[in-house]
Amino acid sequence: MQRAVDSALAQTHPVEEIIVVDDGSTDGTGEALQARYGERIRYLWQPNAGVSAARNAGMALASGRYFALLDSDDLWRPDKTARQVEWLDAHPDFGMVLCDVVRVDSEGRPTDVFHRREVLREDGWALSSLLLNPSLVPASTLFRREVYETCGGFDPSLRTAEDLDFHLRVATLRKIGVIEAELVEAMRGHEDGLSEEATTYDDYVKVVERAIAEAEGTVEEPIRREALALTYHRNARGMLIRRRWRDAWRLWRAAWRQAPSDSARRELIALIPFAAKRLVSVAIGRG
């Protein structure tokens, strides 16, 4: 938490307000933050309600024309907000701008760089791209207040994949730009909206299915079909890791039905040995 707040305070473009939402901690976090930062931050404690509710609470309190999000284990490099504010000021037809992200391990050591331009189109209309490659890091974004007001914030019914849901709704309504510069450091795993929670794969599938249904008439049918196939494939593997065999089988069959090509079906067939290994490992473990 301290590294994240320090990185926000260290911005070359002064951050008008830093709102720290504590989602139900009982370990003295609030007292420690207030002792260290005093009036430089606005601290809000709320009973545990999940990350969506925490982000919505923070944005409801914010008074600025631009919003930016920062999770407690990520950080901004010093010129992050300066460059993104300048970019949005120069591109009034865009609602959000992203930057490249340096992914780090649990020790803070860089592992690789997640390049935004590899995911998003040049013209800013990103819905099709995000359906096929739903990978965004919340800490990399800066967006206009009216984006939050129009899209309605994060869905509190989702315990996971809430980032993906929000970004897909933004991409439906507004153009999203990219600054090709490494301005954020984020823990690995934040780039795809997935976590280790048990509901992760259910929420992920629910979000993408809903977005694809709503995109009918906006996104071409072959792209929607491919996006469904990829979603089912990714999450069938996740269900295998979770040992949710029936759900894995259900998603595998759904992916097979939607698979747009022979190569996609070959990738699905390649998942079968992985499933067998998981079953064997479970059997050996029980033995």
Secondary structure, 3 states (H helix, E strand, C coil): CHHHHHHHHCCCCCCCCCEEEEECCCCCHHHHHHHHHHHHCEEEEECCCCHHHHHHHHHHHCCCCEECCCCCCCEECCCHHHHHHHHHHHCCCEEEEEEEEEEECCCCCEEEEECHHHCCCCCCCCHHHHHHCCCCCHHHCEEEHHHHHHHCCCCCCCCCCHHHHHHHHHHHHCEEEEEEEEEEEEECCCCCCCCCCCCHHHHHHHHHHHHHHHCECCECHHHHHHHHHHHHHHHHHHHHHCCCHHHHHHHHHHHHHHCCCHHHHHHHHCHHHHHHHHHHHHHHHHC
